[in-house]
Amino acid sequence: MNSVAKSLLKSVKSSRAAWLRSSSARSGKQRLGKLVLGIETSCDDTGAAVVDDAGTILGEALHCQKEVHLQAGGINPVVAQQLHRENIEQVVEEALRVSGISVRELAAIATTVKPGLALSLGVGLQYSLNLVNRYQKPFIPIHHMEAHALTIRLTHHVEFPFLVLLLSGGHCILAIAQGVSDFLLLGQTIDIAPGDMLDKVARRLSLRKHPECHSMAGGKAIEHLAQGGNWQQHTFRPPMQQYRNCDFSFSGLQNLVNRVIIQKEKEEGIQEGEILSCVKDIAAAVQHAVAVHII
């Protein structure tokens, strides 16, 4: 993390405390309560939104990098960083325009600071720092997995504590949400995340070459093909059955799948990069094994 980001994060606790104590320093529109600009650049999408203290989204904007990274078969951090740099200003301006709110009317600026791709996170953090310094606004650092866990409270009346399962390309977490920024971690992946594993299996199966999946990301391609497959044709033993805890593991399962793929390629007399005739059955078996392990 660069020195600018470090200097900003040193004041995080005092800024958050100031935000919690402060009343809105805006002129007019008091009926809206406190307004926060949220900025998200943790991975491959640039997002921004203006939200009031009742959880109402007043305006939002998103720039998706999916098509760019799809061509490369995965997210390239340097490319993602450059695309964030090129699009963050217009994304934030669009969110503000749709909301009808100016930066001066905001009570605070909230930005994802972890976890995620360091290069991508740095773009959002630096842009936020500029706004914070220019308009003298409190800064709220966001742990985006905690944010995912709390999102349900924007749309439903859910009281603390509640159990939450977070699954993605980078995470697999089981926790109890006891309050805002108060989580009891029950378990997490000890190696790779399920989404990462499914993407790697999809690449090994060369699903980009499959006529039904050429425009799909890896996990989505696995899910699509699994619908037409029979998972019972290939059984994979669920990981970590001997452990009595809530942790997860997917790298060993990936190795088992790779061995089956290699064996099937030999049986069918094809090279790596060609599509197996049993690809739908393998996709179904992989998805089943992942689901059973999580359950």
C-alpha positions in Angstrom: 0.0 0.0 0.0 1.4 3.4 -0.9 2.2 6.2 1.5 -0.8 8.2 0.5 -3.1 5.3 1.3 -1.4 4.7 4.6 -1.7 8.3 5.7 -5.4 8.2 4.9 -6.0 4.9 6.8 -4.3 6.3 9.9 -7.2 8.6 10.3 -9.8 5.9 9.6 -10.9 5.4 13.2 -11.3 9.1 14.0 -13.1 9.7 10.7 -15.5 6.9 11.4 -16.2 8.2 14.9 -16.7 11.7 13.5 -19.2 10.3 11.0 -21.1 8.5 13.6 -21.3 11.6 15.9 -21.9 14.2 13.2 -25.2 15.6 12.0 -25.5 16.3 8.3 -23.8 19.5 7.3 -25.9 20.0 4.2 -28.1 22.8 3.3 -31.7 21.6 2.4 -32.9 18.1 1.6 -33.0 17.3 5.3 -35.7 14.8 4.6 -33.2 12.5 2.9 -31.1 12.2 6.1 -27.4 11.6 5.8 -26.1 10.8 2.3 -23.1 8.7 1.6 -21.2 8.2 -1.7 -20.0 4.6 -2.0 -17.1 3.7 -4.3 -16.1 0.2 -5.2 -13.1 -0.9 -7.2 -12.0 -4.1 -5.4 -11.7 -6.3 -8.5 -12.8 -5.8 -12.1 -15.9 -3.5 -11.9 -16.0 0.2 -11.2 -19.1 1.0 -9.2 -20.5 4.0 -7.3 -23.8 4.8 -5.6 -25.4 7.5 -3.4 -27.3 6.0 -0.5 -29.3 7.7 2.3 -29.2 6.5 5.9 -32.4 4.5 5.4 -30.6 2.3 2.8 -32.4 3.9 -0.2 -30.2 4.0 -3.3 -30.7 7.4 -4.8 -28.4 7.0 -7.8 -25.9 4.4 -9.0 -23.5 3.6 -11.9 -21.4 0.7 -12.9 -18.7 0.0 -15.5 -18.2 -3.7 -16.1 -14.9 -5.0 -17.4 -16.2 -8.5 -18.1 -15.8 -8.6 -21.8 -12.2 -7.4 -21.7 -11.1 -10.0 -19.2 -13.1 -12.8 -20.9 -10.9 -12.5 -23.9 -7.8 -13.1 -21.7 -9.4 -16.0 -19.9 -9.1 -14.3 -16.5 -8.7 -11.0 -14.7 -5.4 -9.2 -15.4 -4.7 -6.9 -12.4 -2.7 -4.4 -14.5 -5.5 -4.2 -17.1 -8.1 -3.9 -14.4 -6.2 -1.1 -12.8 -6.0 0.9 -16.0 -9.7 0.4 -16.8 -10.6 1.6 -13.3 -8.4 4.7 -13.8 -10.1 5.4 -17.2 -13.7 5.0 -15.8 -13.9 5.9 -12.2 -14.5 9.6 -12.7 -17.4 9.2 -15.1 -18.9 6.4 -13.0 -18.9 8.6 -9.8 -20.2 11.6 -11.8 -23.0 9.5 -13.3 -24.1 8.2 -9.8 -24.2 11.8 -8.5 -26.1 13.0 -11.6 -28.7 10.3 -11.3 -29.1 11.0 -7.6 -29.4 14.7 -8.0 -26.9 15.2 -5.2 -23.7 17.2 -5.2 -20.5 16.2 -3.4 -20.9 19.1 -1.1 -24.3 17.7 0.1 -22.7 14.4 1.1 -22.2 13.5 4.8 -19.4 11.1 4.0 -17.5 9.1 1.4 -17.3 5.3 1.8 -14.8 3.2 -0.2 -13.7 -0.4 -0.4 -10.2 -0.7 1.1 -10.0 -4.5 1.4 -9.9 -7.3 0.4 -9.4 -7.4 -3.3 -6.8 -6.7 -6.0 -4.3 -4.2 -4.6 -3.9 -2.3 -7.9 -7.7 -2.0 -8.3 -8.2 -1.0 -4.6 -5.6 1.7 -5.0 -7.5 3.5 -7.7 -10.7 3.8 -5.7 -8.8 4.8 -2.6 -6.8 7.5 -4.3 -9.8 8.9 -6.0 -11.7 9.0 -2.7 -8.7 10.6 -1.0 -8.8 13.4 -3.5 -12.6 14.0 -2.9 -12.1 13.8 0.9 -9.4 16.4 0.9 -11.0 18.6 -1.6 -14.4 18.7 0.1 -13.4 18.0 3.7 -15.6 15.0 4.1 -15.4 12.1 6.6 -14.1 8.9 5.2 -15.6 5.5 5.9 -13.3 2.5 5.0 -15.3 -0.5 3.8 -14.3 -4.2 4.2 -16.2 -5.5 1.2 -16.9 -9.0 2.6 -18.5 -7.3 5.6 -20.5 -5.2 3.2 -21.7 -8.3 1.3 -22.8 -9.8 4.6 -24.8 -6.7 5.6 -26.4 -6.0 2.2 -29.5 -8.1 3.1 -30.4 -5.4 5.7 -30.8 -2.9 2.8 -33.7 -4.9 1.4 -35.1 -6.9 4.4 -35.7 -6.4 8.0 -33.0 -8.7 9.5 -32.0 -8.4 13.1 -28.6 -9.3 14.5 -27.3 -11.9 15.0 -27.7 -13.8 11.8 -25.7 -16.5 9.9 -24.2 -15.6 6.6 -22.4 -17.6 3.9 -20.2 -15.6 1.5 -19.2 -17.4 -1.7 -17.2 -15.8 -4.6 -14.2 -16.2 -6.9 -12.0 -15.1 -4.1 -13.7 -16.1 -0.8 -15.7 -18.8 1.0 -16.7 -17.6 4.4 -19.2 -18.8 7.0 -19.8 -16.3 9.8 -22.2 -14.9 12.3 -23.0 -11.2 11.8 -23.4 -9.9 15.4 -23.5 -6.3 14.4 -22.0 -3.7 12.0 -18.3 -4.5 11.9 -18.8 -7.3 14.4 -18.5 -10.7 13.0 -17.7 -14.1 14.4 -15.8 -16.2 11.8 -16.9 -19.8 11.9 -15.0 -21.1 8.9 -13.3 -20.1 5.7 -11.4 -21.8 2.8 -7.9 -22.9 3.7 -6.7 -22.7 0.0 -8.8 -21.4 -3.0 -12.3 -20.2 -3.3 -15.1 -22.2 -5.0 -15.4 -19.6 -7.8 -11.7 -19.7 -8.5 -11.8 -23.5 -8.6 -14.7 -23.6 -11.0 -13.0 -21.0 -13.3 -9.8 -23.2 -13.4 -11.8 -26.3 -14.2 -13.6 -24.4 -17.0 -10.2 -23.4 -18.4 -8.9 -26.9 -18.2 -12.0 -28.1 -20.1 -11.5 -25.3 -22.7 -15.1 -24.3 -22.3 -14.5 -21.1 -24.2 -14.4 -23.3 -27.3 -17.7 -24.9 -26.5 -20.4 -23.6 -28.8 -22.8 -23.0 -25.9 -20.3 -21.2 -23.7 -18.0 -19.0 -25.8 -19.3 -15.8 -24.2 -19.6 -17.1 -20.6 -17.2 -16.8 -17.6 -15.9 -20.1 -16.3 -18.3 -20.7 -13.4 -21.3 -19.7 -15.5 -20.2 -22.1 -18.2 -19.9 -25.0 -15.7 -23.4 -24.2 -14.3 -24.9 -24.0 -17.8 -23.4 -27.4 -19.0 -24.2 -29.1 -15.7 -27.9 -28.7 -16.4 -27.6 -31.2 -19.2 -25.2 -33.6 -17.5 -25.4 -36.5 -15.1 -23.3 -35.9 -12.0 -23.5 -39.6 -11.0 -21.2 -40.5 -14.0 -18.3 -39.1 -12.0 -18.3 -39.1 -8.2 -15.8 -36.9 -6.3 -15.4 -37.4 -2.6 -16.3 -34.2 -0.7 -13.2 -32.6 0.9 -12.4 -32.5 4.6 -15.0 -35.0 5.8 -12.6 -36.1 8.5 -12.5 -32.6 10.0 -15.1 -31.4 12.5 -14.9 -27.7 11.8 -16.5 -25.2 9.4 -13.5 -24.7 7.1 -13.6 -25.4 3.4 -11.0 -26.6 0.8 -11.3 -26.7 -3.0 -7.7 -27.2 -4.3 -7.7 -31.0 -3.6 -11.1 -31.3 -5.4 -9.7 -29.5 -8.4 -6.8 -31.9 -8.6 -9.2 -34.8 -8.5 -11.2 -33.3 -11.4 -8.0 -32.6 -13.4 -7.0 -36.3 -13.1 -10.4 -37.4 -14.4 -10.2 -35.0 -17.3 -6.7 -36.3 -18.2 -8.0 -39.9 -18.0 -11.0 -39.1 -20.2 -8.8 -37.3 -22.8 -6.7 -40.5 -23.0 -9.8 -42.7 -23.4 -11.2 -40.5 -26.1 -7.9 -40.0 -27.8 -8.0 -36.2 -27.8 -5.5 -33.5 -26.8 -5.8 -30.9 -24.1 -7.7 -28.0 -25.5 -10.3 -30.2 -27.3 -13.8 -30.7 -26.0 -14.6 -34.0 -24.3 -17.8 -35.8 -25.2 -18.6 -36.2 -21.5 -18.0 -32.5 -20.6 -21.5 -32.0 -19.4 -21.3 -34.9 -17.0 -18.0 -33.7 -15.6 -19.5 -30.2 -15.2 -22.5 -31.6 -13.3 -20.2 -33.8 -11.1 -18.0 -30.8 -10.3 -20.9 -28.6 -9.4 -22.5 -31.3 -7.3 -19.3 -31.9 -5.4 -18.8 -28.2 -4.6 -22.4 -27.9 -3.5 -22.2 -31.0 -1.2 -19.0 -29.7 0.4 -20.5 -26.3 1.1 -23.7 -27.9 2.5 
